[in-house]
Amino acid sequence: MTKNILFEIGLEELPARFVDDAQKQLEEKTKTWLDELRVDYDSVISFSTPRRLAVMIQAVAEKQQTIEEEIKGPAVKIAKDDEGNWTKAAIGFTKGQGKSTEDIYTKEIKGTPYIFVKKKIVGKETSELLPAFDNVIKNLTFPKNMRWAKETLRYARPIRWMVALYEDEIIPLEVTNVKSSNVTYGHRFLGESITITNPEQYVDMLRQNYVIVDPNEREKYIEEQLHDMEKEKDIHIPVDPGLLNEVRNLVEYPTVFIGSFQSSFLTLPSDVLITSMKEHQRYFPVRSHEGELLAHFVGVRNGDDTAIDTVIKGNEKVLHARLSDAQFFFEEDQKHSIDHYLQKLEKVVFQDKLGTISNKVKRVVHLTEHFARLLKADTNTEKVATRAAEICKFDLTTNMVNEFTELQGIIGETYALKFGENERVAKAVREHYLPVQASDSVPTSVEGAFVSIADKLDTIVGCISVGLLPTGSQDPHGLRRQAIGILKIMHEKGWQISLESLLDIAYDLYQTLDIKQNSFDQVKEDINGFFRLRMTYMLKELAVEQDVIDAVLHQEIGVISYTIEKARLLSKKRHDEQYKFYQESFVRILKLSKADNPTKVDESIFETSSEKELYRMYDIAKEAYQKAKENQDALDALNQLDKLAQPIHEFFENNMVMAKDETIRNNRQSLVTLIAQLIYDFADLAAIEWKQQQL
C-alpha cells in the first residue's frame, strides 16, 4: 500500500528571480532525500508561487527498503595475531555490527586483504522518517539571504507557515518557531485560510482561492490572455520570454490588462520606451502588425478583474511619470557634446586601484589598436574601432543612463548618431557590451568585437593584477561572465589567433602602468588558470568529457575554434574501437618520451629499417601536420599523426629503446621524444581515458 505526501513552505513574497531555482532545488533535494532514506515513491511534483514552495510525493511506500549491507573492517594483518587467532580489533568490530567472528569473511582491496561482515538493515516505517524533512527545508539556498526576529536561520524571506501531510496525518515539523499543520492560505487579498485533509486536494483547493500553484500553468494562462487581447484589440504583443517568466513568478493569479500613454512620448527612442515599460514596470510593449510601437502597454495584475479600470489608471499614472522623466533627460542630454561627457568620466572611479573610467578608456583604446593590428584589420576598420573605443563609455555620464542603467550602450549608439558620429562607430559603441549574458549574441561588427574584447580583457587583467581574483561564488566585477564573452567572440568570429597572444598585449600594457600590482609571474599564473577554468566550462557545455578537456588544454588554450574542434574530434575518437590501434601507438610513445628536449637524431647510427622508416615518416608527417595546424584543420592534423601509427608499432616490434649501447639508446630516445612532442602539440593523448579499451 502507498500514500501521498505534501510539504509546503509559506513565505513572505520571494523575489521573482529566486522562485524557479528554489522550486528546482526543492524537487531535487526531496528526491535525493527519499533515495538516501531508501523510501520508494512513484513521482515528485514541485510547485511555486511568490508566496510558497511546495512538493507533492506520490505513491510513497509505507516502509523503507530492507537491505543487506557489506561492512568493511580492519585489514587481516590487524584482525589476526601471529597464531591466526582473532584479535580484539576483529572481535570489537563484529560486536559493533551485532555479529560474531563466525560471520567474518575476507576480501582483497588493492592487494590488501580486509575482513568483512554482512549486516541486514531492517527498514523503518516511513512515518518515522518524515520529520527529518526539516533539513531539506533548511538546506535550500538563495542568491541573497536575510535573518528575521531572533532566528539564526538565513533564508530568502521569513517563513510564515508550513504544511506537512502524510495522507491525512500531520507530519510534525518545526522551523524558525513555525510548526507544521494542515492549514495553508489562498491569495493574499482574494483567498482565505484552507484546511487540507489530503495532499491530492492541494492544487484544486488553492485554485478555488485564486492561487495557481503550477508556474507553467500560470505562464500558459498569461499567454492565452495575451493572445485573446491581440485578437480583441487587433494589435501585436511581442512576448519576451524572460519578462514572461518573471511576471509569472510575481503573481499567484494573473489577470492581463491594457493601458495607454500619451502618443507624444513616441518621439522618444523606442529602446527608452520599451525599457521603461519592461525593466521598471514589467509591462509588455504593444506594436501594430507592421511592427510600429504603439502608445499602449500590457500589464499583469496579481488578482482577478475586480475594479480593473482603477488598476489601469494607476498604472498609467506611474508610467506617465517615468516617461516624463525620460523625455526631460533625453532633451537635456542633447544640450552637451560627447567631449563634455568624456571629461566627466575623469571623475568617475572604475576601481580604487585601477583609477577612473577615463583611465580605463585609454587602456581600451590601446588594446583595441593592437588587436586590430594583430588581426591585420584594414586601415579604415582600425580607425573606426579606435574611435569607438575612445567614446565607448561616454554615455555612462548622461542623465538617461544614470536613470536607466539598462540602456548603457544603447543610448551610446543613439546619442553618437545624433552627435554626428559614423554609423559603424555608433554601432560598435552599442555592441561592445555584448555578450551581456551567456545566451546573448556576440557583436556582429568587427569593430564592436575588437572593443568588446579590449574592454573585457582590461577588466579581467586589471582586476586580477591588483588581487581581485574571483573566489567561490563571489565575482563582483563579473569577470567570469566577461571571460566567457571573450572566448565566445573569438570562437564565433573564427579568429585564428591564440588567446595567449591577446593576453600578452594586455600584460605588456599593464607592465608600463603606474599601478601597484602583484608579481608578474603570479598574475600570469592566476589569469591563465582563470581562463582555463572558463574554457573548461565552455567545453563542458559542448558535452566534451573532462579527460579530453585536460588533454587539449595541457599546454595552452590557443586558438579557440581550433581547440574546440580538437576536443570534439577526440571526444568521438575516445569511444571509437577502430581508433584503438592509433591511440595505443601514440600513448606508448608519450609514456616513453623524455620531458626535456631531445638531442639531434643521428640517422647514420640507425640499426634497423623500422627505425629509418619511422624517422622518414616523422619528417613527412611533421611538415603536413604543421600545414594542417596553420589551416586550423583539426581532422587533417590528426590524420597526419595517424600516419605514424603503423611505423610506431613496427618500431617497437623490432627495436629495444633501452638498448645496452648508450649511443644507440640515446638516439632512439631522441626519436621517441621528437614524435612525442609532435603528438603533444595536438593534445596529451595519454590523459584521455580511452573507452574503446573497455569494449
Residue pairs with C-beta under 8 A, 6 or more apart in sequence:
1 62
2 41
2 42
2 59
2 60
2 61
2 62
3 59
3 60
3 62
3 126
3 166
3 167
4 56
4 57
4 58
4 59
4 60
4 167
4 198
4 199
4 200
5 56
5 57
5 60
5 130
5 165
5 166
5 167
5 171
5 199
6 54
6 55
6 56
6 57
6 163
6 164
6 165
6 196
6 199
6 202
7 30
7 54
7 55
7 133
7 136
7 137
7 162
7 163
7 164
7 171
8 52
8 53
8 54
8 161
8 162
8 163
8 164
8 184
8 202
9 26
9 52
9 53
9 54
9 137
9 159
9 162
10 51
10 52
10 159
10 160
10 161
10 162
10 163
10 184
10 185
11 51
11 52
11 53
11 155
11 156
11 157
11 158
11 159
11 160
12 51
12 157
12 158
12 160
13 50
13 51
13 157
14 22
14 50
14 51
14 156
14 157
14 249
15 144
15 156
16 50
16 246
16 247
16 249
16 250
17 143
17 246
17 249
18 142
18 143
18 156
19 48
19 49
19 50
19 53
19 215
19 249
20 48
20 215
20 245
20 249
21 142
22 48
22 53
22 140
22 142
22 156
23 46
23 47
23 48
23 53
23 215
24 46
25 140
25 141
26 46
26 53
26 54
26 55
26 136
26 140
27 44
27 45
27 46
27 55
29 136
29 139
29 140
30 44
30 46
30 55
30 57
30 133
30 136
31 44
33 132
33 133
33 135
33 136
34 41
34 44
34 57
34 60
37 64
37 129
37 132
38 64
38 65
38 67
38 123
39 60
39 61
39 64
39 65
39 126
39 129
40 60
40 61
40 65
41 57
41 58
41 59
41 60
41 61
42 58
42 59
42 60
43 57
43 58
43 59
44 55
44 56
44 57
44 58
45 55
45 56
45 58
46 53
46 54
46 55
46 56
47 53
47 54
47 55
47 56
47 202
47 203
47 213
47 214
47 215
48 54
48 213
48 215
48 249
49 211
49 212
49 213
49 215
49 218
49 249
49 251
49 252
50 249
50 250
50 251
50 252
51 185
51 188
51 252
52 184
52 211
52 213
53 140
54 163
54 202
54 213
56 199
56 202
60 126
60 166
61 126
62 125
62 126
62 127
63 123
63 124
63 125
63 126
64 123
64 124
64 125
64 126
64 129
65 123
66 120
66 121
66 122
66 123
67 120
67 121
67 123
68 118
68 119
68 120
68 121
69 118
69 119
69 120
69 121
70 116
70 117
70 118
70 119
71 97
71 116
71 117
71 118
71 119
72 109
72 114
72 115
72 116
73 79
73 89
73 90
73 93
73 94
73 104
73 114
73 115
73 116
73 117
74 89
74 90
74 93
74 114
74 115
75 112
75 113
75 114
75 115
76 106
76 113
76 114
76 115
77 113
78 87
78 89
78 90
79 86
79 87
79 89
79 90
79 93
79 104
79 115
80 86
80 87
80 90
81 87
86 101
86 104
90 101
90 104
90 115
91 101
93 115
93 117
94 100
94 101
94 103
94 104
94 117
97 117
97 119
98 119
99 117
99 119
103 117
103 118
104 115
104 116
104 117
105 115
105 116
105 117
106 113
106 114
106 115
106 116
107 113
107 114
107 116
108 114
126 166
127 166
127 169
127 171
130 164
130 166
130 171
131 171
131 172
131 173
133 164
133 171
133 173
134 173
134 174
134 175
137 159
137 162
137 173
137 175
138 153
138 175
140 155
142 155
142 156
144 156
145 154
145 155
145 156
146 154
146 155
146 156
146 157
146 158
147 153
147 154
147 155
148 158
148 176
149 158
151 176
151 177
153 175
153 176
155 176
158 176
159 175
159 176
159 178
160 178
161 178
161 181
161 183
161 184
161 185
162 173
162 175
162 178
162 179
162 180
162 181
163 180
163 181
163 182
163 183
163 184
163 196
164 170
164 171
164 172
164 173
164 180
164 181
165 171
165 182
165 196
165 198
165 199
167 198
167 199
168 182
168 197
168 198
170 180
170 181
170 182
171 180
172 179
172 180
173 179
173 180
174 180
182 195
182 196
182 197
183 193
183 194
183 195
183 196
184 193
184 194
184 196
184 202
184 206
185 191
185 192
185 193
185 194
185 209
186 192
186 193
186 194
186 206
186 208
186 209
186 210
186 211
187 209
187 210
187 211
187 252
187 253
187 302
187 303
188 252
189 303
190 209
190 210
190 253
190 303
190 304
191 206
191 209
191 210
191 211
192 209
194 205
194 206
194 209
196 202
196 205
202 213
203 213
203 214
206 212
206 213
207 213
210 252
210 253
210 303
210 304
211 252
211 253
212 218
212 221
212 252
212 253
212 254
215 248
215 249
218 248
218 251
218 252
218 254
219 244
219 245
219 248
221 254
222 244
222 247
222 248
222 254
222 256
222 300
223 239
223 244
225 254
225 255
225 256
226 237
226 239
226 256
226 284
226 298
229 235
229 237
229 256
229 258
229 298
230 236
230 237
233 258
233 296
234 289
235 286
235 287
235 288
235 289
235 294
235 296
236 286
236 287
236 288
236 289
236 291
237 284
237 285
237 286
237 287
237 298
238 284
238 285
238 287
239 284
240 278
240 284
243 278
243 282
243 284
246 282
247 254
247 282
247 300
248 254
250 282
250 300
250 302
251 300
251 301
251 302
251 303
252 302
253 302
253 303
253 304
254 300
254 301
254 302
255 300
255 301
255 303
255 304
255 305
255 308
256 298
256 299
256 300
256 301
257 298
257 299
257 300
257 301
257 305
257 308
257 311
257 312
257 315
258 286
258 296
258 297
258 298
258 299
258 312
259 283
259 296
259 297
259 298
259 299
259 312
259 313
259 315
259 316
259 319
260 295
260 296
260 297
260 316
261 295
261 296
261 297
261 316
261 319
261 320
261 323
262 295
262 320
262 323
263 295
265 273
265 295
265 323
265 326
265 327
266 273
266 293
266 295
267 327
268 323
268 326
268 327
268 330
269 330
269 410
269 411
269 414
270 293
271 407
271 410
271 411
271 414
272 326
272 330
272 400
272 404
272 407
272 411
273 285
273 293
273 323
273 326
274 285
274 293
275 404
275 406
275 407
275 410
276 319
276 322
276 323
276 326
276 404
277 283
277 284
277 285
277 297
277 319
278 284
278 285
279 404
279 406
280 322
280 404
281 297
281 299
281 315
281 318
281 319
281 322
282 299
282 300
283 297
283 298
283 299
283 315
283 319
284 297
284 298
284 299
285 293
285 297
286 293
286 294
286 296
286 297
286 298
287 293
287 294
288 294
297 315
297 319
299 315
301 308
301 311
325 403
326 400
326 403
326 404
328 399
329 398
329 399
329 400
329 402
329 403
330 400
332 399
333 398
333 399
333 400
333 415
334 415
334 418
337 419
338 391
338 394
338 415
338 416
338 419
338 421
341 394
341 395
341 396
341 397
341 398
342 358
342 361
342 390
342 391
342 394
344 397
345 356
345 357
345 358
345 361
345 393
345 394
345 396
345 397
346 356
346 358
347 356
348 356
348 357
348 358
348 396
348 397
349 355
349 356
349 357
350 356
350 357
350 359
350 360
351 462
351 463
351 466
351 468
351 477
353 466
353 515
353 516
354 360
354 462
354 463
354 466
354 515
355 515
357 393
357 396
360 393
360 455
360 458
360 459
360 462
361 389
361 390
361 392
361 393
363 458
363 462
363 509
363 513
364 389
364 392
364 451
364 454
364 455
364 458
365 386
365 389
365 390
365 454
366 509
367 389
367 453
367 454
367 457
367 458
367 505
367 506
367 509
368 385
368 386
368 388
368 389
368 450
368 451
368 454
369 382
369 385
369 386
369 389
370 505
371 450
371 453
371 454
371 502
371 505
372 381
372 382
372 385
372 386
372 450
373 382
374 497
374 501
374 502
374 505
375 450
375 495
375 497
377 385
377 446
377 450
381 446
381 447
384 422
384 424
384 425
384 428
384 447
385 428
385 446
385 447
385 450
385 451
387 421
387 422
387 425
388 424
388 425
388 428
388 429
388 432
388 447
388 448
388 451
389 432
389 450
389 451
389 454
391 412
391 416
391 421
391 425
391 429
392 412
392 428
392 429
392 432
392 451
392 455
393 412
394 412
394 415
395 401
395 407
395 408
395 409
395 411
395 412
395 415
395 429
396 408
398 411
398 415
400 407
400 411
401 407
401 408
401 411
404 411
408 433
409 429
409 430
409 431
409 432
409 433
410 430
412 426
412 429
412 430
413 426
413 427
413 429
413 430
414 426
416 425
416 426
416 429
417 423
417 426
421 429
424 445
424 447
425 447
427 445
427 447
427 448
428 443
428 445
428 447
428 448
428 450
428 451
429 451
430 448
431 443
431 444
431 445
431 447
431 448
431 449
431 451
431 452
432 443
432 448
432 451
432 452
432 455
433 452
433 455
434 440
434 441
434 442
434 443
434 448
434 452
434 485
435 441
435 442
435 484
435 485
435 488
435 489
437 481
438 481
438 484
438 488
442 449
442 452
442 485
442 488
442 489
442 492
442 493
443 449
443 452
443 489
446 493
449 489
449 493
452 485
452 489
453 486
453 489
453 490
453 502
456 482
456 483
456 485
456 486
457 486
457 502
457 503
457 506
458 506
459 477
459 478
459 479
459 482
460 479
460 482
460 483
460 486
460 527
460 530
461 503
461 506
461 507
461 510
461 523
461 527
462 510
462 515
463 469
463 477
463 479
464 479
464 523
464 526
464 527
464 530
465 510
465 515
465 517
465 518
465 523
466 515
466 516
466 517
466 518
467 518
468 477
468 479
469 526
469 530
470 477
470 479
470 480
470 530
475 481
479 530
480 534
483 530
483 531
483 534
484 534
484 537
484 538
486 499
486 502
487 499
487 531
487 534
487 535
487 538
487 560
488 538
490 497
490 499
490 559
490 560
490 561
491 538
491 560
491 561
491 564
494 561
495 559
495 560
495 561
496 559
496 561
496 562
496 632
497 559
498 556
498 557
498 558
498 559
499 531
499 556
499 557
499 558
499 559
499 560
500 556
500 557
500 558
503 527
503 528
503 531
507 520
507 523
507 524
510 517
510 523
511 520
517 523
518 526
531 557
532 553
532 557
535 549
535 553
535 557
535 560
535 563
536 546
536 549
536 553
538 564
539 548
539 549
539 552
539 564
539 567
540 546
540 549
542 564
542 567
542 568
543 571
544 567
544 568
544 571
545 571
545 574
545 689
547 574
547 687
547 688
547 689
548 567
548 570
548 571
548 574
548 688
549 567
550 684
550 687
551 570
551 683
551 684
551 685
551 687
551 688
552 563
552 566
552 567
552 570
552 683
553 563
554 680
554 683
554 684
554 687
555 680
555 681
557 563
559 632
561 632
562 629
562 632
562 634
565 632
565 634
565 635
566 634
566 637
566 638
566 682
566 683
569 634
569 635
569 638
570 683
570 685
570 688
573 579
573 583
573 638
574 688
574 689
574 690
574 691
574 692
575 691
575 692
576 692
577 692
577 695
579 692
580 690
580 692
580 693
581 645
581 649
582 641
582 642
582 645
583 685
583 688
583 690
583 692
584 649
585 644
585 645
585 646
585 648
585 649
585 652
586 641
586 644
586 645
586 648
586 679
586 685
586 686
587 685
587 686
587 690
588 648
588 652
589 648
589 672
589 675
589 676
589 679
590 676
590 679
590 680
590 684
590 685
590 686
591 686
592 657
592 669
592 672
592 676
593 669
593 672
593 673
593 675
593 676
593 677
594 669
594 672
594 673
596 673
597 673
598 669
598 670
598 671
598 673
598 674
598 677
599 666
599 667
599 670
600 670
601 615
601 667
601 670
601 671
601 674
602 667
603 612
603 615
605 663
605 664
605 667
606 612
606 615
606 667
607 655
607 664
608 654
608 655
610 647
610 650
610 651
610 653
610 654
610 655
611 651
611 655
611 668
611 671
613 647
613 650
613 651
614 644
614 647
614 648
614 650
614 651
614 671
614 675
615 671
617 643
617 644
617 647
618 644
618 671
618 674
618 675
618 678
620 643
621 640
621 641
621 643
621 644
621 678
622 678
624 640
625 637
625 640
625 641
625 678
625 681
625 682
628 634
628 636
628 637
628 639
628 640
629 637
629 681
637 682
638 682
641 678
641 679
641 682
644 675
648 675
655 668
657 665
657 668
657 669
657 672
658 665
659 665
659 668
679 685
